[in-house]
Amino acid sequence: MTALLSRGGMGGGDIKLAAMIGAFTGLQGSIAAFVMSSLAGGLWALYLLITKKADRKTAIKFGPFLALGGWLAYLYGERILQAYFLFLR
């Protein structure tokens, strides 16, 4: 499923890592992990663009950000989701 949604942007290792994150954190934790990893990767890409260390065509590995998001979701996933739902109210 993730391979189809990413249109070739994610490799097989990223997909396996996402599956393991889902196995350890459940559906809600895996969604939180994916959102946090996307935010972290986006912030890193923005930093690289601003400092002119990369351009828009530069490939950035997503695995480290996915691992960071999975780790944060495993440790603090419940608190992060509670804070997010409080923010939505």
C-alpha positions as a Python dict, from the first residue, in 0.01 Angstrom:
ca = {
    (1, 'M'): (0, 0, 0),
    (2, 'T'): (275, 245, 97),
    (3, 'A'): (468, 160, -219),
    (4, 'L'): (167, 251, -430),
    (5, 'L'): (105, 578, -248),
    (6, 'S'): (467, 692, -264),
    (7, 'R'): (493, 643, -644),
    (8, 'G'): (839, 493, -613),
    (9, 'G'): (967, 753, -367),
    (10, 'M'): (1001, 503, -83),
    (11, 'G'): (1225, 201, -106),
    (12, 'G'): (1163, -147, 24),
    (13, 'G'): (1351, -79, 346),
    (14, 'D'): (1128, 218, 427),
    (15, 'I'): (819, 6, 375),
    (16, 'K'): (952, -272, 600),
    (17, 'L'): (1045, -18, 866),
    (18, 'A'): (695, 133, 848),
    (19, 'A'): (546, -216, 889),
    (20, 'M'): (758, -279, 1199),
    (21, 'I'): (659, 57, 1344),
    (22, 'G'): (296, -39, 1292),
    (23, 'A'): (354, -374, 1460),
    (24, 'F'): (497, -207, 1770),
    (25, 'T'): (277, 103, 1792),
    (26, 'G'): (-53, -2, 1636),
    (27, 'L'): (-253, 192, 1382),
    (28, 'Q'): (-272, 518, 1576),
    (29, 'G'): (97, 508, 1661),
    (30, 'S'): (196, 436, 1303),
    (31, 'I'): (-10, 731, 1180),
    (32, 'A'): (152, 953, 1442),
    (33, 'A'): (495, 820, 1345),
    (34, 'F'): (436, 888, 977),
    (35, 'V'): (313, 1242, 1044),
    (36, 'M'): (608, 1320, 1275),
    (37, 'S'): (859, 1173, 1032),
    (38, 'S'): (709, 1372, 745),
    (39, 'L'): (730, 1691, 949),
    (40, 'A'): (1091, 1620, 1050),
    (41, 'G'): (1191, 1538, 692),
    (42, 'G'): (1015, 1849, 564),
    (43, 'L'): (1191, 2070, 816),
    (44, 'W'): (1526, 1915, 721),
    (45, 'A'): (1454, 1971, 351),
    (46, 'L'): (1358, 2332, 423),
    (47, 'Y'): (1684, 2381, 612),
    (48, 'L'): (1882, 2237, 320),
    (49, 'L'): (1700, 2461, 72),
    (50, 'I'): (1745, 2776, 279),
    (51, 'T'): (2117, 2715, 332),
    (52, 'K'): (2160, 2626, -39),
    (53, 'K'): (2309, 2286, 50),
    (54, 'A'): (2053, 2118, -175),
    (55, 'D'): (1807, 2205, -447),
    (56, 'R'): (1455, 2083, -521),
    (57, 'K'): (1581, 1779, -713),
    (58, 'T'): (1808, 1651, -435),
    (59, 'A'): (1698, 1313, -298),
    (60, 'I'): (1670, 1290, 78),
    (61, 'K'): (1670, 953, 255),
    (62, 'F'): (1343, 907, 447),
    (63, 'G'): (1451, 612, 665),
    (64, 'P'): (1620, 813, 942),
    (65, 'F'): (1317, 1038, 974),
    (66, 'L'): (1085, 739, 975),
    (67, 'A'): (1295, 579, 1250),
    (68, 'L'): (1283, 902, 1452),
    (69, 'G'): (905, 927, 1410),
    (70, 'G'): (863, 561, 1509),
    (71, 'W'): (1078, 605, 1816),
    (72, 'L'): (884, 915, 1924),
    (73, 'A'): (553, 742, 1859),
    (74, 'Y'): (664, 440, 2061),
    (75, 'L'): (769, 653, 2357),
    (76, 'Y'): (520, 941, 2345),
    (77, 'G'): (256, 842, 2088),
    (78, 'E'): (-36, 848, 2330),
    (79, 'R'): (58, 1191, 2467),
    (80, 'I'): (116, 1333, 2120),
    (81, 'L'): (-225, 1214, 2000),
    (82, 'Q'): (-396, 1354, 2311),
    (83, 'A'): (-226, 1691, 2258),
    (84, 'Y'): (-327, 1687, 1891),
    (85, 'F'): (-692, 1615, 1972),
    (86, 'L'): (-694, 1890, 2236),
    (87, 'F'): (-556, 2125, 1973),
    (88, 'L'): (-840, 2037, 1736),
    (89, 'R'): (-1109, 2130, 1989),
}
